[in-house]
Amino acid sequence: MAKLNLDKLSVDELQQLQKDAAKAIANYEERKRTEALAELEKVAQKHGYKLADLAGGKKAAKAASPAKYRHPENPALTWTGRGRQPKWIKEGLEAGKSLDDFAI
């Protein structure tokens, strides 16, 4: 991978790079999860089962809502848009930002 000279990028370019990197990480993690599930399904079928049967019966686990908002400086902090607003969202809104500024 080519090394970027971050010192020469504008704030807008750096923020876009951060958003792009966060999306790439999320896509990578989802791809690896899908691959792992496919592999586990094959192993379960080899033994005559369905993965769902082995993982807790016919009840489907409630999937967590996907994150819709991400902290601009710490991509590990996310919010689904449900429930109480995190402190960093409240502070951003009070500072004049909109929810669109935090959208993933």
C-alpha angles and dihedrals in degrees: 000000000000114000113240121220097228092184090070096052123097122236090257091052091048092050091049090049089051092050092047092049092049091051091047091051092049091049091048092050092048091048092051091047091052091049091050092049091049091051092048091048090054092051091049091049090049087061094043099259140107116238091236090058092054095042097060111310128270096327111107114221114240106254117229114248113257118252114259099180133046132193108253095225102030112041090188089073111081138161130203094212091249128108126005117354114250117246092252091056092049092048092049092050091049088051090058101264123131129225088254088067089063097040118125 
